[in-house]
Amino acid sequence: MNYKSTRDNNISVKSSEAIAKGLSAEGGLFVPDSIPVISQTNIKYMADMSYCERAKEILGRFLTDFTEDELDKCI
C-alpha cells in the first residue's frame, strides 16, 4: 500500500518510508491511498483472535511492505 501526502498527491511512498519520514518534505501528512475493506466475514473470523493477532491482521493490511516477522516484533 502506498501513502500520499496531504499537501501534494504526487508524493507517494511505501508505509515503511511514511513511518520513517513522519511528514512529507512540504509538511504534509502521509495518509493511505485507500482504506482496506474488512468484510463481515473477516470481522467474525477476527472475533476469536487475541488482541495481538487482530492487530497484526489489521495492521498487515496497511503496512504491506512489512514482513510477518517485522509485524510480530512491532506488535
Backbone atoms as SQL, in Angstrom:
CREATE TABLE atoms (id INTEGER PRIMARY KEY, chain TEXT, resi INTEGER, resn TEXT, atom TEXT, x REAL, y REAL, z REAL);
INSERT INTO atoms VALUES
  (1, 'A', 1, 'MET', 'N', 0.838, -1.172, 0.000),
  (2, 'A', 1, 'MET', 'CA', 0.000, 0.000, 0.000),
  (3, 'A', 1, 'MET', 'C', 0.884, 1.237, 0.000),
  (4, 'A', 2, 'ASN', 'N', 0.459, 2.224, -0.727),
  (5, 'A', 2, 'ASN', 'CA', 1.182, 3.485, -0.766),
  (6, 'A', 2, 'ASN', 'C', 0.472, 4.529, 0.075),
  (7, 'A', 3, 'TYR', 'N', 1.252, 5.494, 0.506),
  (8, 'A', 3, 'TYR', 'CA', 0.753, 6.609, 1.298),
  (9, 'A', 3, 'TYR', 'C', 1.064, 7.893, 0.548),
  (10, 'A', 4, 'LYS', 'N', 0.081, 8.788, 0.481),
  (11, 'A', 4, 'LYS', 'CA', 0.232, 10.041, -0.242),
  (12, 'A', 4, 'LYS', 'C', 0.273, 11.196, 0.742),
  (13, 'A', 5, 'SER', 'N', 0.931, 12.264, 0.313),
  (14, 'A', 5, 'SER', 'CA', 0.998, 13.467, 1.124),
  (15, 'A', 5, 'SER', 'C', -0.326, 14.220, 1.036),
  (16, 'A', 6, 'THR', 'N', -0.746, 14.786, 2.154),
  (17, 'A', 6, 'THR', 'CA', -1.974, 15.583, 2.148),
  (18, 'A', 6, 'THR', 'C', -1.782, 16.919, 1.457),
  (19, 'A', 7, 'ARG', 'N', -0.547, 17.314, 1.214),
  (20, 'A', 7, 'ARG', 'CA', -0.286, 18.590, 0.540),
  (21, 'A', 7, 'ARG', 'C', 0.127, 18.443, -0.909),
  (22, 'A', 8, 'ASP', 'N', 0.463, 17.218, -1.313),
  (23, 'A', 8, 'ASP', 'CA', 0.870, 17.003, -2.712),
  (24, 'A', 8, 'ASP', 'C', 0.583, 15.552, -3.083),
  (25, 'A', 9, 'ASN', 'N', -0.507, 15.337, -3.831),
  (26, 'A', 9, 'ASN', 'CA', -0.905, 13.982, -4.229),
  (27, 'A', 9, 'ASN', 'C', 0.120, 13.280, -5.101),
  (28, 'A', 10, 'ASN', 'N', 1.061, 14.014, -5.655),
  (29, 'A', 10, 'ASN', 'CA', 2.089, 13.404, -6.497),
  (30, 'A', 10, 'ASN', 'C', 3.162, 12.703, -5.672),
  (31, 'A', 11, 'ILE', 'N', 3.218, 13.001, -4.384),
  (32, 'A', 11, 'ILE', 'CA', 4.181, 12.340, -3.495),
  (33, 'A', 11, 'ILE', 'C', 3.531, 11.074, -2.959),
  (34, 'A', 12, 'SER', 'N', 4.139, 9.937, -3.261),
  (35, 'A', 12, 'SER', 'CA', 3.616, 8.640, -2.848),
  (36, 'A', 12, 'SER', 'C', 4.770, 7.774, -2.378),
  (37, 'A', 13, 'VAL', 'N', 4.636, 7.206, -1.170),
  (38, 'A', 13, 'VAL', 'CA', 5.700, 6.382, -0.591),
  (39, 'A', 13, 'VAL', 'C', 5.097, 5.116, 0.008),
  (40, 'A', 14, 'LYS', 'N', 5.921, 4.111, 0.227),
  (41, 'A', 14, 'LYS', 'CA', 5.518, 2.876, 0.911),
  (42, 'A', 14, 'LYS', 'C', 5.335, 3.169, 2.399),
  (43, 'A', 15, 'SER', 'N', 4.645, 2.284, 3.094),
  (44, 'A', 15, 'SER', 'CA', 4.347, 2.505, 4.509),
  (45, 'A', 15, 'SER', 'C', 5.610, 2.669, 5.359),
  (46, 'A', 16, 'SER', 'N', 6.634, 1.881, 5.099),
  (47, 'A', 16, 'SER', 'CA', 7.856, 1.989, 5.901),
  (48, 'A', 16, 'SER', 'C', 8.510, 3.357, 5.748),
  (49, 'A', 17, 'GLU', 'N', 8.470, 3.909, 4.543),
  (50, 'A', 17, 'GLU', 'CA', 9.050, 5.235, 4.309),
  (51, 'A', 17, 'GLU', 'C', 8.192, 6.315, 4.982),
  (52, 'A', 18, 'ALA', 'N', 6.882, 6.167, 4.926),
  (53, 'A', 18, 'ALA', 'CA', 5.989, 7.135, 5.566),
  (54, 'A', 18, 'ALA', 'C', 6.237, 7.163, 7.078),
  (55, 'A', 19, 'ILE', 'N', 6.435, 5.993, 7.671),
  (56, 'A', 19, 'ILE', 'CA', 6.702, 5.921, 9.109),
  (57, 'A', 19, 'ILE', 'C', 8.054, 6.539, 9.431),
  (58, 'A', 20, 'ALA', 'N', 9.072, 6.220, 8.629),
  (59, 'A', 20, 'ALA', 'CA', 10.424, 6.736, 8.882),
  (60, 'A', 20, 'ALA', 'C', 10.492, 8.256, 8.739),
  (61, 'A', 21, 'LYS', 'N', 9.800, 8.793, 7.731),
  (62, 'A', 21, 'LYS', 'CA', 9.845, 10.242, 7.493),
  (63, 'A', 21, 'LYS', 'C', 8.942, 11.011, 8.450),
  (64, 'A', 22, 'GLY', 'N', 7.798, 10.456, 8.773),
  (65, 'A', 22, 'GLY', 'CA', 6.848, 11.158, 9.632),
  (66, 'A', 22, 'GLY', 'C', 6.002, 12.152, 8.857),
  (67, 'A', 23, 'LEU', 'N', 6.631, 13.134, 8.266),
  (68, 'A', 23, 'LEU', 'CA', 5.970, 14.135, 7.436),
  (69, 'A', 23, 'LEU', 'C', 6.625, 14.156, 6.078),
  (70, 'A', 24, 'SER', 'N', 5.859, 14.540, 5.062),
  (71, 'A', 24, 'SER', 'CA', 6.451, 14.679, 3.738),
  (72, 'A', 24, 'SER', 'C', 7.276, 15.966, 3.694),
  (73, 'A', 25, 'ALA', 'N', 8.106, 16.108, 2.679),
  (74, 'A', 25, 'ALA', 'CA', 9.051, 17.230, 2.586),
  (75, 'A', 25, 'ALA', 'C', 8.372, 18.594, 2.696),
  (76, 'A', 26, 'GLU', 'N', 7.156, 18.735, 2.147),
  (77, 'A', 26, 'GLU', 'CA', 6.473, 20.030, 2.190),
  (78, 'A', 26, 'GLU', 'C', 5.592, 20.182, 3.420),
  (79, 'A', 27, 'GLY', 'N', 5.695, 19.245, 4.368),
  (80, 'A', 27, 'GLY', 'CA', 4.984, 19.357, 5.635),
  (81, 'A', 27, 'GLY', 'C', 3.643, 18.658, 5.688),
  (82, 'A', 28, 'GLY', 'N', 3.273, 17.944, 4.637),
  (83, 'A', 28, 'GLY', 'CA', 2.004, 17.220, 4.633),
  (84, 'A', 28, 'GLY', 'C', 2.086, 15.931, 5.426),
  (85, 'A', 29, 'LEU', 'N', 0.938, 15.442, 5.813),
  (86, 'A', 29, 'LEU', 'CA', 0.853, 14.147, 6.479),
  (87, 'A', 29, 'LEU', 'C', 0.767, 13.056, 5.430),
  (88, 'A', 30, 'PHE', 'N', 1.249, 11.875, 5.754),
  (89, 'A', 30, 'PHE', 'CA', 1.088, 10.728, 4.867),
  (90, 'A', 30, 'PHE', 'C', -0.179, 9.986, 5.261),
  (91, 'A', 31, 'VAL', 'N', -1.055, 9.763, 4.291),
  (92, 'A', 31, 'VAL', 'CA', -2.305, 9.033, 4.519),
  (93, 'A', 31, 'VAL', 'C', -2.401, 7.904, 3.498),
  (94, 'A', 32, 'PRO', 'N', -3.079, 6.800, 3.851),
  (95, 'A', 32, 'PRO', 'CA', -3.196, 5.688, 2.902),
  (96, 'A', 32, 'PRO', 'C', -3.905, 6.147, 1.628),
  (97, 'A', 33, 'ASP', 'N', -3.459, 5.611, 0.483),
  (98, 'A', 33, 'ASP', 'CA', -4.131, 5.970, -0.768),
  (99, 'A', 33, 'ASP', 'C', -5.495, 5.302, -0.884),
  (100, 'A', 34, 'SER', 'N', -5.753, 4.284, -0.052),
  (101, 'A', 34, 'SER', 'CA', -7.070, 3.662, 0.026),
  (102, 'A', 34, 'SER', 'C', -7.199, 3.010, 1.403),
  (103, 'A', 35, 'ILE', 'N', -8.435, 2.808, 1.816),
  (104, 'A', 35, 'ILE', 'CA', -8.689, 2.153, 3.099),
  (105, 'A', 35, 'ILE', 'C', -9.119, 0.717, 2.813),
  (106, 'A', 36, 'PRO', 'N', -8.413, -0.266, 3.377),
  (107, 'A', 36, 'PRO', 'CA', -8.788, -1.659, 3.141),
  (108, 'A', 36, 'PRO', 'C', -10.202, -1.958, 3.653),
  (109, 'A', 37, 'VAL', 'N', -10.924, -2.739, 2.900),
  (110, 'A', 37, 'VAL', 'CA', -12.274, -3.142, 3.298),
  (111, 'A', 37, 'VAL', 'C', -12.167, -4.401, 4.146),
  (112, 'A', 38, 'ILE', 'N', -12.833, -4.370, 5.282),
  (113, 'A', 38, 'ILE', 'CA', -12.881, -5.545, 6.152),
  (114, 'A', 38, 'ILE', 'C', -14.332, -6.021, 6.166),
  (115, 'A', 39, 'SER', 'N', -14.552, -7.174, 5.592),
  (116, 'A', 39, 'SER', 'CA', -15.908, -7.704, 5.447),
  (117, 'A', 39, 'SER', 'C', -16.446, -8.238, 6.772),
  (118, 'A', 40, 'GLN', 'N', -17.744, -8.461, 6.816),
  (119, 'A', 40, 'GLN', 'CA', -18.368, -9.069, 7.993),
  (120, 'A', 40, 'GLN', 'C', -17.750, -10.437, 8.280),
  (121, 'A', 41, 'THR', 'N', -17.440, -11.170, 7.226),
  (122, 'A', 41, 'THR', 'CA', -16.813, -12.490, 7.388),
  (123, 'A', 41, 'THR', 'C', -15.465, -12.348, 8.080),
  (124, 'A', 42, 'ASN', 'N', -14.661, -11.351, 7.649),
  (125, 'A', 42, 'ASN', 'CA', -13.368, -11.105, 8.287),
  (126, 'A', 42, 'ASN', 'C', -13.539, -10.704, 9.747),
  (127, 'A', 43, 'ILE', 'N', -14.538, -9.880, 10.031),
  (128, 'A', 43, 'ILE', 'CA', -14.775, -9.439, 11.403),
  (129, 'A', 43, 'ILE', 'C', -15.143, -10.628, 12.286),
  (130, 'A', 44, 'LYS', 'N', -16.007, -11.499, 11.794),
  (131, 'A', 44, 'LYS', 'CA', -16.380, -12.701, 12.553),
  (132, 'A', 44, 'LYS', 'C', -15.163, -13.594, 12.783),
  (133, 'A', 45, 'TYR', 'N', -14.311, -13.712, 11.758),
  (134, 'A', 45, 'TYR', 'CA', -13.090, -14.512, 11.858),
  (135, 'A', 45, 'TYR', 'C', -12.165, -13.936, 12.930),
  (136, 'A', 46, 'MET', 'N', -12.059, -12.609, 12.977),
  (137, 'A', 46, 'MET', 'CA', -11.157, -11.960, 13.927),
  (138, 'A', 46, 'MET', 'C', -11.713, -11.925, 15.341),
  (139, 'A', 47, 'ALA', 'N', -13.012, -12.148, 15.504),
  (140, 'A', 47, 'ALA', 'CA', -13.634, -12.067, 16.831),
  (141, 'A', 47, 'ALA', 'C', -13.013, -13.042, 17.824),
  (142, 'A', 48, 'ASP', 'N', -12.563, -14.180, 17.353),
  (143, 'A', 48, 'ASP', 'CA', -11.979, -15.191, 18.237),
  (144, 'A', 48, 'ASP', 'C', -10.469, -15.059, 18.384),
  (145, 'A', 49, 'MET', 'N', -9.887, -14.060, 17.758),
  (146, 'A', 49, 'MET', 'CA', -8.441, -13.856, 17.847),
  (147, 'A', 49, 'MET', 'C', -8.088, -13.085, 19.120),
  (148, 'A', 50, 'SER', 'N', -6.841, -13.220, 19.521),
  (149, 'A', 50, 'SER', 'CA', -6.339, -12.389, 20.622),
  (150, 'A', 50, 'SER', 'C', -6.162, -10.959, 20.103),
  (151, 'A', 51, 'TYR', 'N', -5.978, -10.028, 21.009),
  (152, 'A', 51, 'TYR', 'CA', -5.765, -8.631, 20.618),
  (153, 'A', 51, 'TYR', 'C', -4.568, -8.513, 19.669),
  (154, 'A', 52, 'CYS', 'N', -3.476, -9.175, 19.996),
  (155, 'A', 52, 'CYS', 'CA', -2.265, -9.100, 19.162),
  (156, 'A', 52, 'CYS', 'C', -2.488, -9.707, 17.780),
  (157, 'A', 53, 'GLU', 'N', -3.193, -10.816, 17.723),
  (158, 'A', 53, 'GLU', 'CA', -3.482, -11.435, 16.424),
  (159, 'A', 53, 'GLU', 'C', -4.352, -10.513, 15.560),
  (160, 'A', 54, 'ARG', 'N', -5.333, -9.887, 16.193),
  (161, 'A', 54, 'ARG', 'CA', -6.212, -8.957, 15.481),
  (162, 'A', 54, 'ARG', 'C', -5.425, -7.739, 15.006),
  (163, 'A', 55, 'ALA', 'N', -4.557, -7.223, 15.858),
  (164, 'A', 55, 'ALA', 'CA', -3.732, -6.067, 15.486),
  (165, 'A', 55, 'ALA', 'C', -2.870, -6.401, 14.270),
  (166, 'A', 56, 'LYS', 'N', -2.285, -7.583, 14.276),
  (167, 'A', 56, 'LYS', 'CA', -1.454, -7.995, 13.146),
  (168, 'A', 56, 'LYS', 'C', -2.288, -8.117, 11.872),
  (169, 'A', 57, 'GLU', 'N', -3.475, -8.672, 11.989),
  (170, 'A', 57, 'GLU', 'CA', -4.369, -8.835, 10.835),
  (171, 'A', 57, 'GLU', 'C', -4.734, -7.477, 10.229),
  (172, 'A', 58, 'ILE', 'N', -5.058, -6.521, 11.075),
  (173, 'A', 58, 'ILE', 'CA', -5.470, -5.199, 10.582),
  (174, 'A', 58, 'ILE', 'C', -4.274, -4.379, 10.125),
  (175, 'A', 59, 'LEU', 'N', -3.230, -4.313, 10.936),
  (176, 'A', 59, 'LEU', 'CA', -2.054, -3.534, 10.542),
  (177, 'A', 59, 'LEU', 'C', -1.392, -4.086, 9.286),
  (178, 'A', 60, 'GLY', 'N', -1.448, -5.405, 9.109),
  (179, 'A', 60, 'GLY', 'CA', -0.879, -6.020, 7.909),
  (180, 'A', 60, 'GLY', 'C', -1.527, -5.520, 6.632),
  (181, 'A', 61, 'ARG', 'N', -2.763, -5.076, 6.730),
  (182, 'A', 61, 'ARG', 'CA', -3.467, -4.535, 5.556),
  (183, 'A', 61, 'ARG', 'C', -2.986, -3.133, 5.216),
  (184, 'A', 62, 'PHE', 'N', -2.460, -2.415, 6.206),
  (185, 'A', 62, 'PHE', 'CA', -1.965, -1.056, 5.996),
  (186, 'A', 62, 'PHE', 'C', -0.449, -1.009, 5.781),
  (187, 'A', 63, 'LEU', 'N', 0.259, -1.941, 6.379),
  (188, 'A', 63, 'LEU', 'CA', 1.728, -1.959, 6.328),
  (189, 'A', 63, 'LEU', 'C', 2.191, -3.095, 5.421),
  (190, 'A', 64, 'THR', 'N', 1.848, -2.998, 4.165),
  (191, 'A', 64, 'THR', 'CA', 2.034, -4.113, 3.236),
  (192, 'A', 64, 'THR', 'C', 3.490, -4.399, 2.879),
  (193, 'A', 65, 'ASP', 'N', 4.399, -3.490, 3.150),
  (194, 'A', 65, 'ASP', 'CA', 5.803, -3.767, 2.845),
  (195, 'A', 65, 'ASP', 'C', 6.572, -4.293, 4.065),
  (196, 'A', 66, 'PHE', 'N', 5.877, -4.594, 5.142),
  (197, 'A', 66, 'PHE', 'CA', 6.490, -5.214, 6.306),
  (198, 'A', 66, 'PHE', 'C', 6.302, -6.724, 6.226),
  (199, 'A', 67, 'THR', 'N', 7.300, -7.476, 6.655),
  (200, 'A', 67, 'THR', 'CA', 7.181, -8.927, 6.691),
  (201, 'A', 67, 'THR', 'C', 6.366, -9.345, 7.916),
  (202, 'A', 68, 'GLU', 'N', 5.907, -10.589, 7.925),
  (203, 'A', 68, 'GLU', 'CA', 5.171, -11.090, 9.076),
  (204, 'A', 68, 'GLU', 'C', 6.028, -11.027, 10.343),
  (205, 'A', 69, 'ASP', 'N', 7.313, -11.348, 10.199),
  (206, 'A', 69, 'ASP', 'CA', 8.216, -11.298, 11.348),
  (207, 'A', 69, 'ASP', 'C', 8.347, -9.873, 11.873),
  (208, 'A', 70, 'GLU', 'N', 8.445, -8.897, 10.977),
  (209, 'A', 70, 'GLU', 'CA', 8.544, -7.499, 11.406),
  (210, 'A', 70, 'GLU', 'C', 7.270, -7.054, 12.122),
  (211, 'A', 71, 'LEU', 'N', 6.133, -7.467, 11.596),
  (212, 'A', 71, 'LEU', 'CA', 4.873, -7.137, 12.265),
  (213, 'A', 71, 'LEU', 'C', 4.802, -7.769, 13.657),
  (214, 'A', 72, 'ASP', 'N', 5.216, -9.031, 13.755),
  (215, 'A', 72, 'ASP', 'CA', 5.223, -9.727, 15.048),
  (216, 'A', 72, 'ASP', 'C', 6.067, -8.974, 16.057),
  (217, 'A', 73, 'LYS', 'N', 7.245, -8.515, 15.647),
  (218, 'A', 73, 'LYS', 'CA', 8.145, -7.803, 16.556),
  (219, 'A', 73, 'LYS', 'C', 7.552, -6.466, 16.984),
  (220, 'A', 74, 'CYS', 'N', 6.870, -5.789, 16.079),
  (221, 'A', 74, 'CYS', 'CA', 6.265, -4.495, 16.406),
  (222, 'A', 74, 'CYS', 'C', 5.059, -4.633, 17.323),
  (223, 'A', 75, 'ILE', 'N', 4.304, -5.684, 17.112),
  (224, 'A', 75, 'ILE', 'CA', 3.073, -5.868, 17.871),
  (225, 'A', 75, 'ILE', 'C', 3.377, -6.509, 19.205);
